Amino acid sequence: MTPLIEMKNITYRAGNRSILNIPEFQIESGEFLGIMGPNGAGKSTLLKLIAFLEKPSGGEILYRGETIPSGNAPLELRRKFSIALQQSLLLDGTVFYNIAIGLTLRKVPKSEIKEKVTRWLELFGISHLAKKNALYLSGGEAQRVNLARAMIVEPEILFLDEPFSALDFPTKIKLMEDFKEIISTTGTTAVFVSHDLMEIHYLTNRLAIIVGGEVKQSGPTPRVLEHPNSSTQSFLNEWKKFYPIAR
């Protein structure tokens, strides 16, 4: 089966410094891929390349087997993607307005927008916030709006860059539980960058570990956590001191 996204001989440089060197990497349709590694390993850069938000210094990226011109992904393709960041970056307006913005920009009929926003408000448990100004939400509420806004456009791939990291523990756990249920019912492909092994262990079904700009190990999340190779063992052992689930 042709991968949804395939990277071949990808390099990324900043000046004279090599940030990424990835000979080969794939993302399969329907998987929930976690990307993890030490600070500065290149995780967020890799996510930006996969999402066509950055241009690689070399190599090619294919979508469903077709090479995409470097730094020039067509609008039709970019609209298949959606992203949720650590900062929710909500607009000054109601929660309803913020969730609806992607559909509004796509010129979806107002009746359809209302129906879809109502559905996603319910799915994320924030119907009671529909008329509240998004700038006055709590951190957990804001991330629920952020994720609903990303999901309402029904993306083929959802990119997540540490959207749970700034939340307090109880809020994080509840949102992760709700989000896992939602993502499993939609079948959306997800690519998730996180520093937190608990988040990776709970949400993902495949894990790629980046060290020094290279993907050192990739495979089903439980297998990678239980059987780290020599290149990832040191990094994972630091986490295993705190998370017995990964021992």
BADO-768148 format. One record per residue: z, x, y of N, C-alpha, C, O in turn; residue in one letter. Coordinates in steps of 0.2 Angstrom, whole numbers, padded with zeros to 4 digits. Each point is the difference from the previous one (the first is absolute). Layout:
   n_up  n_east  n_north  ca_up  ca_east  ca_north   c_up  c_east  c_north   o_up  o_east  o_north  rest
      Z       X        Y      Z        X         Y      Z       X        Y      Z       X        Y     a
...
# end
This chain:
   n_up  n_east  n_north  ca_up  ca_east  ca_north   c_up  c_east  c_north   o_up  o_east  o_north  rest
   0000    0004    -0006   0000    -0004      0006   0000    0004     0006   0004    0005     0001     m
  -0008   -0006     0004   0000     0004      0006   0006   -0001     0004   0002   -0006     0002     t
   0001    0011     0001   0006     0000      0004  -0001   -0004     0006  -0006    0000     0003     p
   0011   -0003     0000  -0001    -0003      0006  -0001    0005     0006  -0005   -0001     0004     l
   0009    0006    -0004  -0001     0006      0004   0000    0006    -0004   0004    0001    -0004     i
  -0009    0003     0006   0000     0007     -0003  -0001    0005     0005  -0004    0000     0004     e
   0008    0006    -0005  -0001     0005      0005  -0002    0006    -0004   0002    0002    -0006     m
  -0007    0002     0008  -0002     0006     -0003   0000    0006     0005  -0003    0000     0005     k
   0006    0005    -0007   0000     0007      0003   0002   -0001     0008  -0003    0003     0004     n
   0008   -0007    -0003   0003    -0002      0006   0004    0006     0003   0005    0002    -0003     i
  -0007    0000     0009   0004     0005      0004   0002   -0003     0007  -0004   -0004     0002     t
   0010    0006     0000   0001    -0002      0007   0004    0006     0003   0005    0002    -0002     y
  -0008    0000     0008   0003     0006      0004   0002   -0002     0007  -0003   -0004     0003     r
   0008    0007    -0001   0002    -0001      0007   0000    0007     0003   0005    0004    -0001     a
  -0010   -0002     0005  -0001     0007      0002  -0001    0004    -0006  -0005   -0001    -0004     g
   0009    0006     0004  -0001     0005     -0006   0004   -0002    -0006   0001    0004    -0005     n
   0003   -0009     0006   0005    -0002     -0005  -0003   -0005    -0005  -0003   -0006     0002     r
   0004    0007    -0009  -0003    -0005     -0005   0006   -0005    -0001   0005    0002    -0002     s
  -0007   -0008     0003   0005    -0006     -0001  -0001   -0003    -0007   0005   -0001    -0003     i
  -0011    0000     0001  -0001    -0003     -0007  -0006    0003    -0003  -0005    0003     0003     l
   0006   -0002    -0010  -0006     0003     -0004   0001   -0004    -0006   0004    0001    -0005     n
  -0009   -0006     0004   0000    -0005     -0006  -0007    0000    -0003  -0004   -0004     0002     i
   0004    0007    -0008  -0007     0000     -0003  -0002   -0007    -0003  -0006   -0001     0001     p
   0011   -0003    -0003  -0002    -0006     -0003   0006   -0005     0000   0006    0002    -0001     e
  -0007   -0008     0004   0005    -0005      0000  -0003   -0007     0000  -0005   -0001     0003     f
   0008   -0003    -0007  -0002    -0007      0000   0005   -0005     0001   0006    0001    -0001     q
  -0008   -0007     0003   0004    -0006      0001  -0003   -0006    -0004  -0006   -0001     0002     i
   0009   -0002    -0007  -0003    -0005     -0004   0002   -0007     0003   0005   -0001     0003     e
  -0009   -0003    -0004   0001    -0007      0003   0006   -0003    -0003   0001    0000    -0006     s
   0003   -0003     0010   0006    -0004     -0002   0006    0004    -0001   0005   -0003    -0002     g
  -0005    0010     0002   0006     0004     -0001   0004    0000     0006  -0002   -0001     0006     e
   0008    0003    -0007   0005     0001      0006   0002    0008     0000   0004    0002    -0004     f
  -0008    0001     0008   0001     0008     -0001   0005    0002     0005   0000   -0002     0006     l
   0005    0006    -0008   0005     0003      0004  -0003    0008     0002  -0002    0003    -0005     g
   0003   -0001     0011  -0001     0007      0002   0007    0003     0002   0003   -0003     0005     i
  -0001    0008    -0008   0006     0003      0002   0000    0008     0000  -0005    0003    -0003     m
   0009    0000     0007   0000     0007      0000   0005    0003     0006   0002   -0004     0003     g
  -0001    0010    -0003   0004     0003      0005  -0003   -0002     0007  -0005   -0001     0001     p
   0010    0002     0004  -0003     0000      0007  -0005    0005     0001   0000    0005    -0002     n
  -0006   -0008     0006  -0005     0005      0001  -0005    0001    -0005  -0004    0004     0000     g
   0005   -0008    -0006  -0005     0001     -0005  -0007   -0002     0001  -0004    0002    -0004     a
   0004   -0007     0008  -0007    -0003      0001  -0001   -0007    -0002  -0005   -0003     0000     g
   0011   -0001    -0001   0000    -0006     -0003  -0004   -0005     0005  -0004   -0004    -0002     k
   0007    0004     0008  -0003    -0005      0005  -0007    0002     0002  -0004   -0005     0001     s
   0002    0011    -0001  -0007     0002      0001  -0004   -0002    -0005  -0006   -0003     0001     t
   0008    0003    -0008  -0004    -0002     -0005  -0001   -0008     0001  -0006   -0002    -0001     l
   0011   -0002     0002  -0001    -0007      0001  -0005   -0001     0006  -0004   -0005    -0001     l
   0004    0008     0006  -0004    -0001      0006  -0008    0002    -0002  -0004   -0004     0002     k
   0003    0009    -0007  -0006     0001     -0002  -0003   -0005    -0005  -0006   -0002     0001     l
   0011   -0001    -0005  -0002    -0005     -0005  -0002   -0006     0004  -0005   -0004    -0002     i
   0008    0002     0008  -0001    -0006      0004  -0005    0002     0005  -0002   -0005     0004     a
  -0002    0010    -0004  -0005     0002      0004   0002    0000     0008  -0003   -0002     0004     f
   0010    0004    -0003   0002     0000      0006   0000    0007     0003   0000    0001     0006     l
  -0001    0004    -0010  -0001     0007      0001  -0007    0002    -0003  -0001   -0002    -0006     e
  -0002    0007     0009  -0006     0003     -0003   0002    0007    -0004   0003    0004     0003     k
  -0005   -0004    -0009   0002     0007     -0004  -0004    0005     0003  -0006   -0001     0002     p
   0008    0007    -0003  -0003     0006      0002  -0006    0002    -0005  -0005    0003     0002     s
   0006   -0005    -0008  -0005     0001     -0005   0001   -0005    -0006   0005   -0003    -0001     g
  -0011    0002    -0003   0000    -0004     -0006  -0002   -0007     0002  -0003   -0002     0005     g
   0003   -0003    -0010  -0002    -0006      0001   0005   -0006    -0003   0004    0002    -0005     e
  -0004   -0008     0008   0004    -0005     -0002  -0005   -0006    -0002  -0004   -0002     0004     i
   0005   -0001    -0010  -0004    -0005     -0003   0004   -0007     0000   0005    0000    -0002     l
  -0009   -0005     0004   0003    -0007     -0001  -0004   -0003    -0005  -0006   -0002     0001     y
   0009    0000    -0007  -0004    -0003     -0005  -0006    0003    -0002  -0006   -0003    -0001     r
   0006    0010     0001  -0005     0004     -0002  -0005    0002     0005  -0005    0004    -0001     g
   0006   -0007     0007  -0005     0002      0005   0003    0004     0006   0006   -0001     0002     e
  -0009    0007    -0001   0003     0005      0005   0000   -0003     0007  -0005   -0003     0002     t
   0011    0003     0001   0000    -0002      0007  -0001    0005     0005   0003    0006    -0001     i
  -0007   -0007     0006  -0001     0006      0005   0006    0002     0003   0004   -0004     0002     p
  -0003    0011    -0002   0006     0003      0002   0002   -0003     0008  -0004    0002     0004     s
   0010   -0005    -0003   0002    -0002      0006  -0004   -0005     0003   0000   -0002     0006     g
  -0004   -0002    -0010  -0004    -0005      0002   0000   -0006    -0004  -0005   -0003    -0002     n
   0011    0001    -0001   0000    -0006     -0004  -0002   -0006     0004   0003   -0002     0005     a
  -0007   -0002    -0008  -0002    -0006      0003   0005   -0005     0001   0005   -0001    -0004     p
  -0006   -0004     0009   0006    -0005      0002   0001   -0004    -0006   0005   -0002    -0002     l
  -0010    0000    -0002   0000    -0004     -0005   0005    0003    -0006   0004   -0004    -0003     e
  -0004    0010     0002   0004     0003     -0004   0007    0001     0002   0005   -0002    -0003     l
  -0004    0004     0010   0006     0001      0003   0004   -0007     0000   0006    0000     0000     r
  -0009   -0005     0000   0003    -0007      0000   0003   -0002    -0007   0003   -0005    -0001     r
  -0005    0009    -0004   0003    -0001     -0007   0006    0003    -0001   0004   -0001    -0005     k
  -0002    0005     0010   0007     0004      0000   0005   -0003     0005  -0002   -0003     0005     f
   0008    0004    -0006   0005    -0002      0004   0006    0005     0000   0001    0004    -0006     s
   0003   -0003     0011   0005     0005      0000   0006   -0002     0003   0000   -0004     0005     i
   0006    0006    -0008   0007    -0002      0003   0003    0007     0000   0001    0004    -0004     a
   0002   -0003     0010   0003     0007      0002   0008   -0001     0000   0002   -0006     0000     l
   0001    0011     0001   0008     0000      0000   0002   -0004     0007   0004   -0004     0000     q
  -0008    0005     0005   0001    -0003      0006  -0004   -0007     0000  -0006    0001    -0001     q
   0008   -0006     0002  -0003    -0006     -0001  -0006   -0001     0006  -0005   -0004    -0001     s
   0006    0007     0007  -0005    -0001      0005  -0002   -0007     0002  -0006   -0001     0000     l
   0011   -0003     0000  -0002    -0007      0001  -0002   -0001     0008   0003    0003     0004     l
  -0007   -0008    -0003  -0002    -0002      0007   0005   -0005     0003   0004   -0003    -0003     l
  -0005    0003     0010   0005    -0004      0004  -0003   -0007    -0001  -0005   -0002     0004     d
   0008   -0002    -0008  -0003    -0007     -0001   0004   -0003    -0006   0005    0004    -0003     g
  -0006   -0010     0001   0004    -0003     -0005  -0002    0004    -0007  -0005    0003    -0001     t
   0010   -0005    -0004  -0002     0003     -0007  -0006   -0003    -0002  -0004    0003    -0004     v
   0003   -0010     0005  -0006    -0003     -0002  -0006    0004     0002  -0005    0001    -0003     f
   0005    0000     0010  -0006     0004      0003  -0001    0007    -0003  -0006    0002    -0001     y
   0011    0001    -0001   0000     0007     -0003  -0003    0000    -0007  -0004    0004    -0001     n
   0006   -0009    -0003  -0003     0000     -0006  -0007   -0003     0000  -0004    0002    -0004     i
   0002   -0006     0009  -0006    -0003      0000  -0006    0005     0003  -0006   -0001    -0001     a
   0008    0007     0004  -0004     0004      0004  -0006    0002    -0004  -0006    0000     0003     i
   0007    0002    -0009  -0006     0003     -0004  -0005   -0006    -0001  -0006    0002     0000     g
   0008   -0008    -0001  -0004    -0005     -0001  -0004   -0002     0006  -0006   -0002     0000     l
   0010    0002     0006  -0003    -0002      0006  -0006    0005     0002  -0005   -0002     0002     t
   0006    0009    -0003  -0005     0005      0001  -0006   -0001    -0004  -0005    0002     0002     l
   0006   -0005    -0008  -0005    -0002     -0005  -0004   -0006     0002  -0004   -0002    -0004     r
   0007   -0002     0009  -0003    -0006      0002   0000   -0005    -0005  -0004   -0005    -0001     k
   0010    0005    -0003   0001    -0006     -0005   0002   -0006     0004   0003    0000     0005     v
  -0005   -0006    -0008   0001    -0006      0004   0008   -0001     0000   0003    0002    -0004     p
  -0001   -0005     0010   0007    -0001      0002   0003   -0004    -0006   0006    0001    -0001     k
  -0009   -0006    -0002   0003    -0004     -0005   0002    0004    -0006   0005   -0001    -0003     s
  -0010    0005     0001   0001     0005     -0005   0006    0005     0001   0004    0002    -0004     e
  -0004    0001     0010   0005     0004      0003   0007   -0003    -0001   0005    0003    -0003     i
  -0004   -0009     0005   0006    -0003      0000   0002   -0001    -0007   0006    0001    -0002     k
  -0010   -0003    -0003   0001    -0001     -0007   0003    0007    -0003   0005    0000    -0004     e
  -0009    0005     0005   0002     0006     -0003   0006    0003     0003   0004    0003    -0004     k
  -0003   -0003     0011   0006     0003      0003   0006   -0004    -0003   0005    0003    -0002     v
  -0005   -0010     0001   0005    -0004     -0002   0002    0003    -0007   0006    0000    -0002     t
  -0011    0001    -0002   0001     0002     -0007   0004    0007     0000   0004    0001    -0004     r
  -0007    0004     0008   0003     0006      0000   0007    0001     0003   0004    0004    -0002     w
  -0003   -0009     0006   0007    -0001      0003   0005   -0002    -0005   0005    0003    -0001     l
  -0007   -0007    -0004   0004    -0003     -0005   0001    0006    -0005   0005    0000    -0003     e
  -0011    0003     0001   0001     0005     -0005   0005    0006     0002   0004    0002    -0005     l
  -0004   -0001     0011   0005     0006      0002   0007   -0003     0003   0004    0004     0002     f
  -0004   -0011    -0003   0007    -0003      0002   0001    0001     0007   0006    0000     0002     g
  -0011   -0001     0002   0001     0001      0008  -0002   -0006     0004  -0002    0000     0005     i
   0001   -0006    -0009  -0003    -0006      0004   0004   -0002     0006  -0002   -0002     0005     s
   0009    0003    -0006   0004    -0002      0006  -0001    0005     0006   0003   -0002     0005     h
  -0006    0007    -0006  -0002     0005      0006  -0006   -0001     0003  -0002    0004     0005     l
  -0002   -0009    -0007  -0007     0000      0002  -0001    0000     0008  -0005    0003     0002     a
   0010   -0007     0001  -0001     0000      0008   0004    0005     0003   0000    0000     0007     k
   0003    0004    -0010   0004     0005      0003  -0004    0006     0002  -0005    0002    -0003     k
   0007    0001     0009  -0004     0006      0003   0002    0006    -0005   0005    0001    -0002     n
  -0011    0002     0000   0001     0005     -0006   0003    0006     0003   0003    0004    -0004     a
  -0002   -0003     0010   0003     0006      0003   0008    0000     0000   0004    0004     0001     l
  -0001   -0010    -0003   0007    -0001     -0001   0002   -0001    -0007   0005   -0004    -0001     y
  -0009    0006    -0004   0002    -0001     -0007   0005    0006    -0002   0000    0006     0003     l
   0003   -0007    -0008   0004     0006     -0003  -0005    0004    -0004  -0006   -0002    -0001     s
   0008    0008    -0001  -0004     0004     -0004  -0003   -0003    -0006  -0006    0001    -0001     g
   0010   -0004    -0003  -0002    -0003     -0006  -0005   -0006     0001  -0005   -0001    -0003     g
   0006   -0003     0008  -0004    -0005      0002  -0007    0002     0003  -0005   -0002    -0002     e
   0005    0008     0006  -0006     0003      0002  -0004    0002    -0005  -0006    0000     0000     a
   0009    0003    -0005  -0004     0003     -0006  -0003   -0006    -0004  -0006    0001    -0003     q
   0009   -0006     0002  -0003    -0006     -0003  -0006   -0002     0003  -0005   -0002    -0003     r
   0006    0001     0010  -0006    -0002      0004  -0006    0005    -0001  -0006   -0001     0000     v
   0008    0008     0001  -0005     0005     -0001  -0004    0000    -0007  -0006    0000     0000     n
   0010   -0001    -0005  -0003    -0001     -0007  -0004   -0006     0000  -0006    0000    -0003     l
   0008   -0006     0005  -0004    -0006      0000  -0006    0001     0004  -0005   -0003    -0002     a
   0005    0006     0008  -0006     0001      0004  -0005    0004    -0004  -0006   -0001     0001     r
   0009    0006    -0005  -0005     0004     -0004  -0003   -0003    -0006  -0006    0001    -0001     a
   0010   -0006    -0002  -0002    -0003     -0006  -0005   -0006     0002  -0004   -0002    -0004     m
   0005   -0001     0010  -0003    -0007      0001  -0008    0001     0000  -0004   -0005    -0001     i
   0002    0011     0002  -0008     0001      0000  -0003    0001    -0007  -0005    0002     0000     v
   0010   -0002    -0005  -0002     0000     -0007  -0004    0007    -0001  -0005    0000    -0002     e
   0009    0006     0004  -0004     0006     -0001  -0001    0002    -0007   0004   -0002    -0005     p
  -0009    0006     0004  -0002     0002     -0007   0005    0006    -0002   0002    0001    -0005     e
   0000    0003     0011   0005     0005     -0001   0005    0000     0006  -0002   -0001     0005     i
   0008    0001    -0007   0006     0000      0005   0003    0007     0000   0002    0002    -0005     l
  -0002    0001     0011   0003     0006      0001   0007    0000     0003   0001   -0004     0005     f
   0004    0007    -0008   0007    -0001      0002   0002    0007     0001   0001    0004    -0004     l
   0001   -0003     0011   0003     0007      0001   0007   -0001     0002   0002   -0001     0006     d
   0003    0001    -0011   0007     0000      0001   0002   -0006     0004   0004    0001     0004     e
  -0006   -0007    -0006   0002    -0006      0004   0007   -0002    -0001   0003   -0004     0004     p
   0001    0007    -0009   0006    -0003     -0002   0006    0006     0002   0006   -0002     0000     f
  -0009    0007     0003   0005     0006      0001   0005   -0001     0005   0006    0003     0000     s
  -0007   -0007     0005   0004     0000      0006   0005   -0006    -0001   0004   -0002     0005     a
  -0004   -0002    -0011   0004    -0006     -0001   0007    0002    -0003   0000    0005    -0004     l
   0005   -0009     0006   0006     0001     -0004  -0001   -0002    -0007  -0004   -0004    -0002     d
   0009    0007    -0002  -0001    -0001     -0008  -0001   -0007    -0002  -0005   -0002    -0004     f
   0010   -0003     0006  -0001    -0007     -0003  -0007   -0003     0003  -0003   -0004    -0004     p
   0002    0005     0010  -0007    -0003      0003  -0006    0003    -0004  -0004   -0003    -0002     t
   0004    0010     0001  -0005     0003     -0004  -0001   -0003    -0007  -0005   -0001    -0002     k
   0011    0000    -0002   0000    -0002     -0007  -0003   -0007     0000  -0005   -0001    -0004     i
   0007   -0004     0009  -0003    -0006      0000  -0007   -0001     0001  -0004   -0003    -0003     k
   0002    0007     0008  -0007     0000      0002  -0005    0003    -0005  -0005   -0002    -0002     l
   0008    0007    -0002  -0004     0003     -0005  -0001   -0004    -0006  -0005   -0001    -0003     m
   0011   -0003     0002  -0001    -0005     -0006  -0005   -0006     0002  -0004   -0001    -0004     e
   0004   -0001     0010  -0005    -0005      0002  -0007    0003     0000  -0004   -0004    -0002     d
   0003    0010     0005  -0006     0003      0000  -0003    0001    -0007  -0006   -0001    -0001     f
   0010    0003    -0003  -0003     0002     -0007  -0002   -0007    -0003  -0006    0001    -0004     k
   0009   -0006     0005  -0002    -0006     -0003  -0007   -0003     0003  -0004   -0002    -0003     e
   0004    0003     0010  -0006    -0002      0003  -0006    0004    -0002  -0005   -0002    -0001     i
   0006    0009     0001  -0006     0004     -0002  -0002   -0001    -0007  -0006    0001    -0001     i
   0010   -0002    -0003  -0001    -0001     -0007  -0005   -0007    -0001  -0004    0000    -0005     s
   0006   -0005     0009  -0004    -0006     -0001  -0007    0000     0003  -0004   -0003    -0002     t
   0003    0008     0007  -0006     0000      0004  -0005    0005    -0004  -0006    0000     0001     t
   0009    0005    -0004  -0004     0005     -0004  -0003    0005     0005  -0005    0004    -0002     g
   0008   -0003     0008  -0003     0004      0005   0001    0007    -0002   0006    0002    -0002     t
  -0011    0003     0002   0001     0007     -0001   0004    0003     0006  -0001   -0002     0006     t
   0006    0006    -0007   0005     0002      0005   0000    0008    -0001   0001    0003    -0005     a
   0000    0000     0011   0001     0008      0000   0006    0000     0005   0000   -0001     0005     v
   0005    0004    -0008   0007     0000      0003   0002    0007     0001   0002    0004    -0005     f
  -0001   -0001     0011   0003     0006      0001   0008   -0001     0002   0002   -0004     0004     v
   0002    0008    -0008   0007    -0001      0001   0004    0007    -0001  -0003    0004    -0004     s
   0008   -0003     0007   0005     0005     -0002   0005   -0002    -0005   0004    0004    -0002     h
  -0003   -0010     0001   0005    -0003     -0004  -0002   -0002    -0007  -0004   -0004    -0001     d
   0008    0008    -0003  -0002    -0001     -0008   0002   -0007    -0002  -0003   -0002    -0005     l
   0008   -0001     0008   0002    -0007     -0002  -0006   -0004     0001  -0001   -0005    -0004     m
  -0002    0005     0010  -0005    -0004      0002  -0006    0001    -0005  -0003   -0005    -0002     e
   0001    0011     0001  -0005     0002     -0004   0001   -0003    -0008  -0005   -0003    -0003     i
   0011    0004     0001   0001    -0002     -0007   0000   -0007    -0001  -0002   -0003    -0005     h
   0004   -0001     0010   0001    -0007      0000  -0007   -0004     0001  -0002   -0004    -0003     y
  -0002    0007     0007  -0007    -0003      0002  -0006    0002    -0003  -0004   -0004    -0002     l
   0004    0010     0000  -0007     0003     -0002  -0001    0000    -0007   0005    0000    -0004     t
  -0011    0000     0002  -0002     0001     -0007  -0004    0007    -0002   0000    0002    -0005     n
  -0002    0001     0011  -0002     0007     -0001   0002    0004     0006   0001   -0002     0005     r
   0000    0008    -0007   0003     0005      0005  -0004    0006     0001  -0001    0003    -0005     l
   0000   -0001     0011  -0003     0007      0001   0005    0004     0004   0002   -0002     0005     a
  -0001    0008    -0007   0005     0004      0004  -0004    0006     0003  -0004    0004    -0004     i
   0004   -0003     0010  -0003     0005      0004   0005    0005     0002   0005   -0001     0003     i
  -0007    0008    -0004   0004     0005      0002  -0005    0005     0003  -0005    0002    -0003     v
   0006    0000     0009  -0004     0005      0003  -0007   -0002     0001  -0005    0004     0000     g
   0004   -0010     0001  -0007    -0003      0001  -0004   -0001    -0006  -0006   -0002     0001     g
   0009    0002    -0007  -0004    -0001     -0006   0004   -0005    -0004   0006    0000     0000     e
  -0010   -0004    -0004   0003    -0005     -0004   0002    0004    -0007  -0005    0002    -0004     v
   0011   -0001     0003   0002     0004     -0005   0001   -0004    -0006   0000    0003    -0006     k
   0002   -0009     0006   0001    -0004     -0006  -0002   -0007     0002   0002   -0003     0005     q
  -0005   -0001    -0010  -0002    -0007      0002   0000   -0004    -0007  -0002    0003    -0005     s
   0005   -0009     0005   0000    -0004     -0006   0004   -0006     0000   0003   -0001     0006     g
  -0002   -0002    -0011   0005    -0006      0000   0007    0002     0003   0002    0005    -0002     p
   0000   -0009     0007   0007     0002      0003   0005    0002    -0005   0003    0006     0001     t
  -0001   -0010    -0006   0005     0002     -0004  -0001    0007    -0004   0004    0004    -0001     p
  -0010   -0003    -0001  -0002     0007     -0003   0001    0006     0004   0003    0005    -0002     r
  -0005   -0006     0009   0000     0005      0004   0008    0002     0002   0002    0006     0000     v
   0002   -0011     0001   0007     0001      0001   0004    0002    -0006   0004    0004     0001     l
  -0006   -0006    -0007   0003     0003     -0006  -0002    0006    -0002   0004    0004    -0003     e
  -0010   -0002     0004  -0003     0006     -0002  -0004    0004     0005  -0006    0001     0000     h
   0010    0001     0005  -0003     0004      0006  -0003    0007    -0003   0003    0003    -0005     p
  -0009   -0001     0008  -0002     0007     -0002   0003    0005     0004   0004   -0001     0004     n
  -0006    0007    -0006   0003     0006      0004  -0001    0000     0007   0004    0003     0004     s
  -0009   -0006    -0001  -0001     0000      0007   0004   -0006     0004   0001    0001     0006     s
   0001   -0006    -0010   0003    -0005      0003   0008   -0001    -0001   0004   -0004     0003     t
  -0002    0008    -0008   0007     0000     -0003   0005    0001     0005   0005   -0004     0001     q
  -0006    0009     0003   0005     0002      0005   0001   -0005     0005   0005   -0002     0002     s
  -0011   -0001     0001   0001    -0006      0005   0003   -0006    -0003   0005   -0003     0003     f
  -0007    0001    -0009   0003    -0006     -0003   0008    0001    -0002   0003   -0004     0000     l
  -0002    0010    -0002   0007     0002     -0002   0005   -0002     0006   0006   -0002    -0001     n
  -0008    0004     0007   0004    -0002      0006   0002   -0007     0000   0005   -0002     0002     e
  -0010   -0002    -0003   0001    -0008      0000   0004   -0002    -0006   0004   -0005     0001     w
  -0005    0008    -0006   0004    -0002     -0006   0007    0001     0000   0004   -0003    -0004     k
  -0002    0007     0009   0008     0000      0001   0003   -0006     0002   0005   -0002    -0001     k
  -0010   -0002     0005   0003    -0006      0003  -0003   -0007    -0003   0003   -0005     0001     f
  -0008    0006    -0005  -0003    -0006     -0004   0000    0001    -0007  -0005    0003    -0003     y
   0010   -0005    -0001   0000     0001     -0007  -0006   -0003    -0004  -0001    0001    -0005     p
  -0002   -0007     0009  -0005    -0003     -0004  -0006    0004    -0001  -0004   -0001    -0005     i
   0004    0007     0008  -0006     0004     -0001   0001    0006    -0004  -0004    0004    -0001     a
   0010   -0004    -0002   0002     0006     -0005  -0003   -0001    -0006   0001    0004    -0005     r
# end
